Amino acid sequence: QVQLVESGGGLVQAGGSLRLSCVASGSRISTYTMGWLRQAPGKERELVAIDTYGFIKNYSDSVKDRFVISRDKTKSTVYLQMNRLKPEDTAVYYCAARPRTAGVWSSWGQGTQVTVSS
């Protein structure tokens, strides 16, 4: 099972950018579907970006055209580049992994806080 550690969260003004990183260990990420999810206070966890096979990428409507998910297999790292941030993007962001044939996220990072001020 893969272990995940996120970093890169912080406080940013609306309109700014942040890049989150998720370093994987214990297994090759090339065999996993990788995703970024977020949870804001009082709200359900939301899938914002998913990367399958390293080149099939999908985004939630709320972040499409602003966020970009990518992976660097040589560094076993998955990134989430977040641009044009909005206050409603404020949440704890989690990196997650699941085997390609699985429908459930099997590995989670500890989460990193992103706060966007208006």
LINFENGI-V303762 format. One record per backbone hydrogen bond with DSSP energy under -1.0 kcal/mol. CO is the residue of the C=O (numbers start at 1). NH is the residue of the N-H. Records with the same first field share a line. If there is no record, write none. Layout:
BEGIN
CO: NH, NH
END
This chain:
BEGIN
3: 25
5: 23
7: 21
10: 115
12: 117
13: 16
16: 85
18: 82
20: 80
21: 7
22: 78
23: 5
25: 3
28: 31
29: 32
31: 100
33: 98
34: 51
35: 96
36: 48, 49
37: 94
38: 46
39: 92
40: 43
46: 38
48: 60
49: 36
50: 58
51: 34
52: 55, 56
56: 52
58: 50
60: 63, 64
63: 66, 67
66: 83
68: 81
70: 79
72: 77
76: 24
77: 72
78: 22
79: 70
80: 20
81: 68
82: 18
85: 15
86: 89
87: 90
91: 114
92: 39
93: 112
94: 37
95: 109
96: 35
97: 106, 107
98: 33
99: 102
107: 97
112: 93
114: 91
115: 12
117: 14
END
